[in-house]
Amino acid sequence: MHFENEKEPAECSGMEDIRAEIDRLDKSIIALIGKRFQYVQAVAKFKTSETSVRAPERFKAMLQQRRLWAQEQGLSPDAIEKLYSDLVNHFIEEEMKRWRSGTAIT
């Protein structure tokens, strides 16, 4: 995967370059997580029960897919599963609050 305006790790000439690139990547990752959350909020209008909000089978399948993607990238599947489990559980709780209050995005 290639991101615009980035230096490759081998092109960095010191810690400043590396830290700047890590900060830039983290900002992009957080922006993407924010966009992901917008989709989570948007899907609430299609869910009709607490079970459909929690979607345990989808959650399990999603974590398994992220484990495979982590392996493909040479990352720890356990670490990525924990990251996504924590993130998605937080999003589910936020979605549950909206669903229960009837304020899901329409």
DSSP file (Angstrom, degrees, kcal/mol; ACC not computed):
  #  RESIDUE AA STRUCTURE BP1 BP2  ACC     N-H-->O    O-->H-N    N-H-->O    O-->H-N    TCO  KAPPA ALPHA  PHI   PSI    X-CA   Y-CA   Z-CA
    1    1 A M              0   0    0      0, 0.0     2,-0.4     0, 0.0     0, 0.0   0.000 360.0 360.0 360.0 136.7    0.0    0.0    0.0
    2    2 A H        -     0   0    0      4,-0.0     2,-0.4     0, 0.0     0, 0.0  -0.965 360.0-158.1-122.2 134.3    1.3    3.4   -0.9
    3    3 A F    >   -     0   0    0     -2,-0.4     3,-0.8     1,-0.0    22,-0.0  -0.848  29.1-102.2-109.4 146.4    0.3    6.7    0.7
    4    4 A E  T 3  S+     0   0    0     -2,-0.4    -1,-0.0     1,-0.2     0, 0.0  -0.321  97.9  10.7 -66.1 146.7    0.7   10.1   -0.9
    5    5 A N  T 3  S+     0   0    0      1,-0.2     2,-0.3    -2,-0.0    -1,-0.2   0.812  95.3 135.3  58.1  37.3    3.6   12.4    0.2
    6    6 A E    <   -     0   0    0     -3,-0.8     2,-0.4    18,-0.0    -1,-0.2  -0.842  51.4-135.1-114.8 153.0    5.3    9.8    2.2
    7    7 A K        -     0   0    0     -2,-0.3     5,-0.1    10,-0.1     0, 0.0  -0.858  28.8-119.6 -97.2 139.5    8.9    8.8    2.6
    8    8 A E    >>  -     0   0    0     -2,-0.4     3,-1.6     1,-0.1     4,-0.7  -0.449  30.9-107.6 -69.7 153.0    9.6    5.1    2.5
    9    9 A P  G >4 S+     0   0    0      0, 0.0     3,-1.1     0, 0.0    -1,-0.1   0.877 121.6  52.9 -51.5 -40.4   11.3    3.9    5.7
   10   10 A A  G 34 S+     0   0    0      1,-0.2    -2,-0.0     3,-0.0    -3,-0.0   0.708 103.9  58.1 -69.5 -19.2   14.6    3.4    3.9
   11   11 A E  G <4 S+     0   0    0     -3,-1.6    -1,-0.2     6,-0.0     2,-0.2   0.597  79.9 108.3 -85.6 -12.1   14.4    7.0    2.6
   12   12 A C    <<  -     0   0    0     -3,-1.1     3,-0.1    -4,-0.7     4,-0.0  -0.457  53.9-161.2 -70.2 135.2   14.2    8.6    6.1
   13   13 A S        -     0   0    0     -2,-0.2     2,-0.3     1,-0.1    -1,-0.1   0.389  63.8 -21.5-100.3   3.4   17.5   10.3    7.1
   14   14 A G  S  > S-     0   0    0      1,-0.1     4,-2.1     0, 0.0     3,-0.2  -0.985  83.2 -64.5 174.2-177.4   16.9   10.4   10.8
   15   15 A M  H  > S+     0   0    0     -2,-0.3     4,-3.2     1,-0.2     5,-0.3   0.850 122.5  59.3 -60.3 -36.8   14.5   10.2   13.8
   16   16 A E  H  > S+     0   0    0      1,-0.2     4,-2.4     2,-0.2    -1,-0.2   0.934 107.7  45.4 -59.5 -46.3   12.8   13.4   12.8
   17   17 A D  H  > S+     0   0    0      2,-0.2     4,-2.3    -3,-0.2    -1,-0.2   0.925 114.6  48.4 -61.4 -45.1   11.8   12.0    9.4
   18   18 A I  H  X S+     0   0    0     -4,-2.1     4,-2.5     1,-0.2    -2,-0.2   0.937 112.9  46.7 -63.9 -46.9   10.7    8.7   10.9
   19   19 A R  H  X S+     0   0    0     -4,-3.2     4,-2.7     1,-0.2    -1,-0.2   0.891 111.6  52.1 -62.9 -39.3    8.6   10.4   13.7
   20   20 A A  H  X S+     0   0    0     -4,-2.4     4,-2.3    -5,-0.3    -1,-0.2   0.911 111.5  46.7 -63.1 -41.8    7.0   12.7   11.1
   21   21 A E  H  X S+     0   0    0     -4,-2.3     4,-2.6     2,-0.2    -2,-0.2   0.899 112.2  49.6 -68.2 -40.2    6.0    9.8    8.9
   22   22 A I  H  X S+     0   0    0     -4,-2.5     4,-2.9     2,-0.2    -2,-0.2   0.929 112.2  48.6 -63.6 -44.1    4.6    7.8   11.9
   23   23 A D  H  X S+     0   0    0     -4,-2.7     4,-2.4     2,-0.2    -2,-0.2   0.913 111.8  49.6 -60.7 -42.7    2.6   10.9   13.0
   24   24 A R  H  X S+     0   0    0     -4,-2.3     4,-2.0     2,-0.2    -2,-0.2   0.920 113.0  46.6 -63.1 -43.9    1.3   11.4    9.4
   25   25 A L  H  X S+     0   0    0     -4,-2.6     4,-2.9     2,-0.2    -2,-0.2   0.924 111.4  51.0 -63.9 -44.4    0.3    7.7    9.2
   26   26 A D  H  X S+     0   0    0     -4,-2.9     4,-2.7     1,-0.2     5,-0.2   0.897 108.7  51.8 -61.3 -40.1   -1.4    7.8   12.6
   27   27 A K  H  X S+     0   0    0     -4,-2.4     4,-2.1     2,-0.2    -1,-0.2   0.914 112.1  46.7 -61.6 -41.9   -3.4   10.9   11.6
   28   28 A S  H  X S+     0   0    0     -4,-2.0     4,-2.2     2,-0.2    -2,-0.2   0.905 111.6  50.8 -66.1 -41.6   -4.5    9.1    8.5
   29   29 A I  H  X S+     0   0    0     -4,-2.9     4,-2.3     2,-0.2    -2,-0.2   0.922 110.8  48.6 -61.9 -44.4   -5.4    5.9   10.4
   30   30 A I  H  X S+     0   0    0     -4,-2.7     4,-2.3     1,-0.2    -1,-0.2   0.888 110.0  52.1 -65.1 -38.7   -7.4    7.9   12.9
   31   31 A A  H  X S+     0   0    0     -4,-2.1     4,-2.0     2,-0.2    -1,-0.2   0.902 110.3  48.8 -62.3 -40.3   -9.2    9.7   10.1
   32   32 A L  H  X S+     0   0    0     -4,-2.2     4,-2.5     2,-0.2    -2,-0.2   0.877 108.9  52.4 -67.5 -37.6  -10.1    6.3    8.6
   33   33 A I  H  X S+     0   0    0     -4,-2.3     4,-2.3     2,-0.2    -2,-0.2   0.904 108.5  51.9 -63.3 -40.3  -11.3    5.0   11.9
   34   34 A G  H  X S+     0   0    0     -4,-2.3     4,-1.5     2,-0.2    -2,-0.2   0.906 109.8  48.3 -61.0 -41.7  -13.6    8.1   12.1
   35   35 A K  H  X S+     0   0    0     -4,-2.0     4,-1.5     2,-0.2    -2,-0.2   0.893 109.2  53.6 -65.2 -39.8  -14.9    7.3    8.6
   36   36 A R  H  X S+     0   0    0     -4,-2.5     4,-1.9     1,-0.2     3,-0.2   0.907 106.1  53.2 -60.1 -42.0  -15.5    3.7    9.7
   37   37 A F  H  X S+     0   0    0     -4,-2.3     4,-2.6     1,-0.2    -1,-0.2   0.853 102.0  58.7 -64.0 -34.4  -17.5    4.9   12.6
   38   38 A Q  H  X S+     0   0    0     -4,-1.5     4,-2.2     1,-0.2    -1,-0.2   0.894 106.6  48.1 -60.8 -38.8  -19.7    7.0   10.3
   39   39 A Y  H  X S+     0   0    0     -4,-1.5     4,-2.1    -3,-0.2    -2,-0.2   0.891 108.9  53.6 -67.4 -39.0  -20.6    3.7    8.5
   40   40 A V  H  X S+     0   0    0     -4,-1.9     4,-0.8     1,-0.2    -2,-0.2   0.926 111.3  46.2 -59.6 -44.6  -21.3    2.1   11.9
   41   41 A Q  H >< S+     0   0    0     -4,-2.6     3,-0.6     1,-0.2    64,-0.5   0.894 111.6  51.8 -64.9 -39.7  -23.7    5.0   12.7
   42   42 A A  H >< S+     0   0    0     -4,-2.2     3,-0.9     1,-0.2    -1,-0.2   0.841 103.6  57.2 -67.3 -33.2  -25.3    4.8    9.2
   43   43 A V  H >< S+     0   0    0     -4,-2.1     3,-2.2     1,-0.2     4,-0.4   0.731  86.1  81.0 -72.2 -20.2  -26.0    1.1    9.5
   44   44 A A  G X< S+     0   0    0     -4,-0.8     3,-1.4    -3,-0.6    -1,-0.2   0.824  81.7  64.0 -55.9 -32.3  -28.0    1.5   12.7
   45   45 A K  G <  S+     0   0    0     -3,-0.9    -1,-0.3    60,-0.4    -2,-0.2   0.686 101.8  51.1 -67.6 -15.2  -31.1    2.6   10.7
   46   46 A F  G <  S+     0   0    0     -3,-2.2     2,-0.4    -4,-0.2    -1,-0.3   0.458  92.3  91.5 -97.7  -2.9  -31.2   -0.9    9.1
   47   47 A K    <   -     0   0    0     -3,-1.4     3,-0.1    -4,-0.4     6,-0.0  -0.782  47.4-178.0-101.2 137.5  -31.0   -2.8   12.4
   48   48 A T        +     0   0    0     -2,-0.4     2,-0.3     1,-0.1    -1,-0.1   0.443  62.0  28.7-115.1  -2.6  -34.2   -3.8   14.2
   49   49 A S  S  > S-     0   0    0      1,-0.1     4,-1.6     0, 0.0     5,-0.1  -0.967  79.1-105.4-152.0 166.0  -33.1   -5.4   17.4
   50   50 A E  H  > S+     0   0    0     -2,-0.3     4,-2.6     1,-0.2     5,-0.2   0.875 120.4  55.6 -61.2 -37.1  -30.3   -5.5   20.0
   51   51 A T  H  > S+     0   0    0      1,-0.2     4,-3.0     2,-0.2    -1,-0.2   0.891 105.9  50.3 -63.5 -39.5  -29.1   -8.8   18.5
   52   52 A S  H  4 S+     0   0    0      2,-0.2    -1,-0.2     1,-0.2    -2,-0.2   0.821 110.6  50.4 -70.6 -28.3  -28.8   -7.2   15.1
   53   53 A V  H  < S+     0   0    0     -4,-1.6    -2,-0.2     1,-0.1    -1,-0.2   0.939 117.2  38.9 -69.8 -47.0  -26.8   -4.4   16.5
   54   54 A R  H  < S-     0   0    0     -4,-2.6     5,-0.2    -5,-0.1    -2,-0.2   0.858  83.4-175.9 -73.3 -34.8  -24.5   -6.7   18.3
   55   55 A A     X  -     0   0    0     -4,-3.0     4,-2.6    -5,-0.2     3,-0.2   0.875   2.9-171.5  39.9  64.7  -24.4   -9.2   15.4
   56   56 A P  H  > S+     0   0    0      0, 0.0     4,-2.2     0, 0.0     5,-0.2   0.835  79.8  49.8 -58.4 -36.4  -22.2  -11.8   17.2
   57   57 A E  H  > S+     0   0    0      2,-0.2     4,-2.3     1,-0.2     5,-0.2   0.909 112.6  47.2 -69.5 -39.9  -21.7  -14.0   14.1
   58   58 A R  H  > S+     0   0    0     -3,-0.2     4,-2.8     2,-0.2    -1,-0.2   0.910 111.4  52.4 -64.1 -42.2  -20.6  -11.0   12.0
   59   59 A F  H  X S+     0   0    0     -4,-2.6     4,-2.3    -5,-0.2    -2,-0.2   0.926 110.8  46.7 -59.1 -47.2  -18.3   -9.9   14.8
   60   60 A K  H  X S+     0   0    0     -4,-2.2     4,-2.0     1,-0.2    -1,-0.2   0.920 114.6  46.5 -62.4 -45.4  -16.7  -13.3   15.0
   61   61 A A  H  X S+     0   0    0     -4,-2.3     4,-2.2     2,-0.2    -2,-0.2   0.887 110.9  53.2 -65.1 -39.3  -16.3  -13.5   11.2
   62   62 A M  H  X S+     0   0    0     -4,-2.8     4,-2.3     1,-0.2    -2,-0.2   0.924 108.9  48.9 -62.3 -45.2  -14.9   -9.9   11.0
   63   63 A L  H  X S+     0   0    0     -4,-2.3     4,-2.0     1,-0.2    -1,-0.2   0.902 109.9  51.9 -62.6 -40.5  -12.3  -10.7   13.7
   64   64 A Q  H  X S+     0   0    0     -4,-2.0     4,-1.9     1,-0.2    -1,-0.2   0.909 109.6  49.4 -62.5 -41.8  -11.2  -13.8   11.8
   65   65 A Q  H  X S+     0   0    0     -4,-2.2     4,-2.4     1,-0.2    -1,-0.2   0.905 109.5  51.5 -64.5 -40.9  -10.8  -11.9    8.5
   66   66 A R  H  X S+     0   0    0     -4,-2.3     4,-2.4     1,-0.2    -1,-0.2   0.862 106.7  55.0 -64.4 -34.7   -8.7   -9.2   10.3
   67   67 A R  H  X S+     0   0    0     -4,-2.0     4,-2.3     2,-0.2    -1,-0.2   0.922 109.2  47.3 -61.9 -43.9   -6.5  -12.0   11.7
   68   68 A L  H  X S+     0   0    0     -4,-1.9     4,-2.2     1,-0.2    -2,-0.2   0.921 111.9  49.3 -63.8 -44.0   -5.9  -13.3    8.1
   69   69 A W  H  X S+     0   0    0     -4,-2.4     4,-1.2     1,-0.2    -1,-0.2   0.888 109.4  53.0 -62.7 -38.4   -5.2   -9.8    6.9
   70   70 A A  H ><>S+     0   0    0     -4,-2.4     5,-3.0     1,-0.2     3,-0.6   0.937 108.4  49.8 -61.5 -46.4   -2.7   -9.2    9.8
   71   71 A Q  H ><5S+     0   0    0     -4,-2.3     3,-1.6     1,-0.2    -2,-0.2   0.907 106.7  55.4 -58.5 -42.6   -0.9  -12.4    8.8
   72   72 A E  H 3<5S+     0   0    0     -4,-2.2    -1,-0.2     1,-0.3    -2,-0.2   0.799 110.3  46.5 -60.7 -28.8   -0.7  -11.3    5.2
   73   73 A Q  T <<5S-     0   0    0     -4,-1.2    -1,-0.3    -3,-0.6    -2,-0.2   0.367 119.0-109.3 -95.1   3.9    1.0   -8.1    6.4
   74   74 A G  T < 5S+     0   0    0     -3,-1.6     2,-0.2    -4,-0.3    -3,-0.2   0.758  75.8 133.9  74.7  24.2    3.4   -9.9    8.7
   75   75 A L      < -     0   0    0     -5,-3.0    -1,-0.3    -6,-0.2    -2,-0.1  -0.627  67.8 -89.6-103.2 163.2    1.7   -8.6   11.8
   76   76 A S     >  -     0   0    0     -2,-0.2     4,-2.3     1,-0.2     5,-0.2  -0.609  27.8-154.5 -72.6 116.8    0.6  -10.4   14.9
   77   77 A P  H  > S+     0   0    0      0, 0.0     4,-2.6     0, 0.0     5,-0.2   0.875  95.8  54.5 -58.8 -36.0   -2.9  -11.8   14.4
   78   78 A D  H  > S+     0   0    0      2,-0.2     4,-2.3     1,-0.2     5,-0.2   0.925 109.0  46.7 -63.8 -44.1   -3.5  -11.7   18.2
   79   79 A A  H  > S+     0   0    0      2,-0.2     4,-2.4     1,-0.2    -1,-0.2   0.917 114.8  46.1 -65.2 -43.2   -2.5   -8.0   18.4
   80   80 A I  H  X S+     0   0    0     -4,-2.3     4,-2.7     2,-0.2     5,-0.3   0.893 110.9  52.9 -68.2 -39.1   -4.7   -7.0   15.5
   81   81 A E  H  X S+     0   0    0     -4,-2.6     4,-2.9    -5,-0.2    -1,-0.2   0.927 111.1  46.9 -60.9 -43.6   -7.6   -9.1   16.8
   82   82 A K  H  X S+     0   0    0     -4,-2.3     4,-2.7     2,-0.2     5,-0.3   0.924 111.6  51.4 -63.6 -43.8   -7.4   -7.3   20.2
   83   83 A L  H  X S+     0   0    0     -4,-2.4     4,-2.4     1,-0.2    -2,-0.2   0.947 116.3  39.6 -56.7 -51.2   -7.2   -3.9   18.5
   84   84 A Y  H  X S+     0   0    0     -4,-2.7     4,-3.1     2,-0.2     5,-0.4   0.866 113.0  55.3 -70.4 -36.3  -10.3   -4.6   16.4
   85   85 A S  H  X S+     0   0    0     -4,-2.9     4,-2.3    -5,-0.3     5,-0.2   0.946 112.7  42.8 -60.7 -47.7  -12.1   -6.3   19.2
   86   86 A D  H  X S+     0   0    0     -4,-2.7     4,-1.9    -5,-0.2    -2,-0.2   0.936 117.8  46.1 -63.3 -46.8  -11.6   -3.3   21.5
   87   87 A L  H  X S+     0   0    0     -4,-2.4     4,-2.3    -5,-0.3    -2,-0.2   0.940 116.0  43.3 -62.4 -49.9  -12.5   -0.8   18.7
   88   88 A V  H  X S+     0   0    0     -4,-3.1     4,-2.9     1,-0.2    -1,-0.2   0.869 110.8  54.9 -70.0 -36.5  -15.5   -2.6   17.4
   89   89 A N  H  X S+     0   0    0     -4,-2.3     4,-2.2    -5,-0.4    -1,-0.2   0.907 109.4  48.9 -61.2 -39.5  -16.9   -3.3   20.9
   90   90 A H  H  X S+     0   0    0     -4,-1.9     4,-2.2    -5,-0.2    -2,-0.2   0.939 112.1  48.0 -62.0 -46.5  -16.6    0.4   21.6
   91   91 A F  H  X S+     0   0    0     -4,-2.3     4,-2.8     1,-0.2    -2,-0.2   0.887 109.5  53.4 -62.5 -38.7  -18.4    1.2   18.3
   92   92 A I  H  X S+     0   0    0     -4,-2.9     4,-2.9     2,-0.2    -1,-0.2   0.919 108.4  49.6 -62.3 -43.0  -21.1   -1.4   19.2
   93   93 A E  H  X S+     0   0    0     -4,-2.2     4,-2.1     2,-0.2    -1,-0.2   0.907 112.1  47.8 -63.3 -40.4  -21.7    0.3   22.6
   94   94 A E  H  X S+     0   0    0     -4,-2.2     4,-2.0     2,-0.2    -2,-0.2   0.912 112.8  48.7 -64.3 -41.9  -22.0    3.7   20.8
   95   95 A E  H  X S+     0   0    0     -4,-2.8     4,-3.0     1,-0.2    -2,-0.2   0.890 109.0  53.5 -64.6 -39.7  -24.4    2.1   18.3
   96   96 A M  H  X S+     0   0    0     -4,-2.9     4,-3.0     2,-0.2     5,-0.3   0.905 106.7  52.1 -62.5 -41.4  -26.4    0.6   21.1
   97   97 A K  H  X S+     0   0    0     -4,-2.1     4,-1.9     1,-0.2     6,-0.2   0.938 114.0  43.0 -59.3 -47.1  -26.8    4.0   22.8
   98   98 A R  H  X>S+     0   0    0     -4,-2.0     5,-1.9     2,-0.2     4,-1.0   0.914 114.8  50.1 -65.2 -42.6  -28.1    5.5   19.6
   99   99 A W  H ><5S+     0   0    0     -4,-3.0     3,-0.6     1,-0.2    -2,-0.2   0.938 112.3  46.7 -63.1 -46.8  -30.3    2.5   18.8
  100  100 A R  H 3<5S+     0   0    0     -4,-3.0    -1,-0.2     1,-0.2    -2,-0.2   0.847 114.5  47.1 -64.3 -34.6  -31.9    2.5   22.3
  101  101 A S  H 3<5S-     0   0    0     -4,-1.9    -1,-0.2    -5,-0.3    -2,-0.2   0.597 108.3-124.7 -84.3  -9.9  -32.4    6.3   22.2
  102  102 A G  T <<5S+     0   0    0     -4,-1.0    -3,-0.2    -3,-0.6    -4,-0.1   0.711  77.1 119.7  76.2  19.4  -33.9    6.1   18.7
  103  103 A T      < +     0   0    0     -5,-1.9    -4,-0.2    -6,-0.2    -5,-0.1   0.014  31.0 147.3-106.9  28.1  -31.4    8.7   17.4
  104  104 A A        -     0   0    0     -6,-0.5     2,-0.1    -5,-0.2   -62,-0.1  -0.335  60.4 -97.5 -60.8 144.1  -29.8    6.5   14.7
  105  105 A I              0   0    0    -64,-0.5   -60,-0.4     1,-0.2    -1,-0.1  -0.425 360.0 360.0 -63.3 132.8  -28.7    8.4   11.7
  106  106 A T              0   0    0     -2,-0.1    -1,-0.2    -3,-0.1    -2,-0.1   0.374 360.0 360.0-117.1 360.0  -31.3    8.2    9.0
